[in-house]
Structure formats: C-alpha cells, structure tokens
Amino acid sequence: MNQLTDPSAPTLETPAHHPIPQEAFDWYDEYAHGIIDRRTFMSRLATLTAAGFTMNTLLSALMPNYAQAEQVSFNDPTIKARYVMFPSPQGHGEGRGYLVTPTALQGKGPTVLVIHENRGLNPYIADVARRVAKAGFVAFAPDALHPKGGYPGNDDEGRALQGSLDRAKIEQDFIAAAKFLKAHELSSGKLGAVGFCFGGYIVNMLAAAIPDTLNAGVPFYGSPAAKELRKNIKAPLLVQLAELDTRINESWPEYEADLKAAGVNYTMHMYPRCNHGFHNDSTGRYDEANANLAWERTIAFFKEHLS
C-alpha cells in the first residue's frame, strides 16, 4: 500500500534550546555535504555574531559531540559487539564492520545493515547499530573508510577520506556487506537496511541494485538510486524525510512517481519543522521527539517485514 505523510503526526516547534537561525543549519548542511568549504562556512557563521551569537555557541550547536550519542553502551549485557572482516572482490578487496548481536539470540535471527553518513563509521552510527541489536536484530555497520585505516576520529577528516575513495567501489563494498550479512551463520535469511544521509542513498541503491537480497529498507533523508535502476526495487521501503531538508526533498516527487510505477510498497513520513540529520543525537539538528517517532516506526517496520 502506498501511503504519504501521516496527517496525524504531531507538529512540533523547533526545540527551545535551539535559538540558532535556520540559515546556520542550512550552511552546515552545505558544508557537511561538500557544497561549500570550511572557510566559506565559517565566514557565513561570522555574520551571525553581529546578532549576538558567539562563534563558540554556533559551533557547539552545529558540530557533532559524540559524547552525547551513546544511548546503548558497548558494555550493555544484552548485546555483544565485535569487529569482523568481509570479502569485497568488486570493491576494495575486503571490508570491515561492527557486528552487534543480541545475547539472548537463540540460533538465527533477522539481520539489519546499518549504513553511515559521508564520513565513515563514527560513534553515532556505532550506537545506532547497538540500538538495532538491542531491539532483537543482528546488526552490522560497515566502515567505508576501512581502505584508509577506518574512521579517523573526527568528521572533517573522515569526510575528506571518504571523498577521496572511488564512489563505485564504496557502493560495491556495501553490496558485498549486505550479501555477507544475509549469508552470515547467525542470519535467518531476512535482511533489512537502515541508513542516514549518504547511508540513506545506499539503502535506496541496495534496494534497486540487489532487489533479491534486500527484504526491507529504511532510508533516512537519502537521495534515490539511479533512475534507470529504480524499476528493479522489490523490497518495501519506509522513507524518512525532514520538512526543512529542501535539498533532499526536491528529489522525492520524481522518486515517488518511480516507486508507484514499479508497484513498490512504500511509506513516506515527512517530519515537521526539523532538519536533515534530525535523528543524529550528537548534533544541534537533533529533534528528540521526531527522532524517537522515526525510530519507533523503523523498528516496527523491520519487525513486520523481517520476522
């Protein structure tokens, strides 16, 4: 069944602790996605200091603070986490990812690939993988930066490293990771994928490129797969978008038309008055109420389609 935005979804005001003007969030989005460089970003922020904002206040609100991003400790007794390697012959030869399993798992279980943004496997995405495992799934979060030594510990360097890699090989690494996870000894044979930003694009790409492998996909504010591939999509999709994310939202009408033409079972939720990255609880773009609602829907969707 095709479903548009849920009209009953709550309309929430911008959180009171975010007195930062919207244009600052827009500039950060441009900076984070390589549309403007750091000098331009900082110069634009400097124009807001005349309005009474300090640069420290602005940067504290916009830049990630990963100390805030741990909702599930790696020491949580209900999960077990470790790093594992996987083969990627069409990509960079081999990949590495963060595998998290529920300690209560008996035998095999449904699996979920967790896909990072455009800066590698940072602490926020590792925590999302632990959240997925705590919900009862076998979670696996690959790091596209493995060929460069892995996530370097800061997003600026991670973004530069990921931008230096061959995009086609990165995509092949995630295709290899999806196949590795689906065939894993702990896998029941059902595979879901959830991704954020660049990871949202990868979810859409996987649905179109390996339609017989992916059983359910949840792209958070991700661009669509190449147009010529969209007709291949078979898996149900839960598309999560942010109302203020005009850059990504511009692609939705055409993508929706292609999903309808392909007969895809999809649901789209447009979360009101929040920005691209609203699920990321390490940044000022985080919207707790909408993030929690989106996550509840994500887990329910996986339970429906992977069980």
GICORRA-V769452 format. One record per run of one state. SS is the DSSP state (hx for helix, st for strand, lp for the rest). FROM is the first residue (numbers start at 0). TO is the last residue. If there is no record, write none. Layout:
<<SS & FROM & TO> <SS & FROM & TO>>
//
This chain:
<<lp & 0 & 1> <st & 2 & 2> <lp & 3 & 20> <hx & 21 & 31> <lp & 32 & 36> <hx & 37 & 45> <lp & 46 & 47> <hx & 48 & 50> <lp & 51 & 53> <hx & 54 & 61> <lp & 62 & 64> <hx & 65 & 67> <lp & 68 & 77> <st & 78 & 87> <lp & 88 & 91> <st & 92 & 101> <lp & 102 & 107> <st & 108 & 114> <lp & 115 & 121> <hx & 122 & 133> <lp & 134 & 136> <st & 137 & 141> <lp & 142 & 142> <hx & 143 & 147> <lp & 148 & 153> <hx & 154 & 163> <lp & 164 & 165> <hx & 166 & 181> <lp & 182 & 185> <st & 186 & 195> <lp & 196 & 196> <hx & 197 & 208> <lp & 209 & 214> <st & 215 & 219> <lp & 220 & 225> <hx & 226 & 231> <lp & 232 & 234> <st & 235 & 241> <lp & 242 & 244> <hx & 245 & 248> <lp & 249 & 250> <hx & 251 & 260> <lp & 261 & 264> <st & 265 & 270> <lp & 271 & 286> <hx & 287 & 305> <lp & 306 & 306>>
//
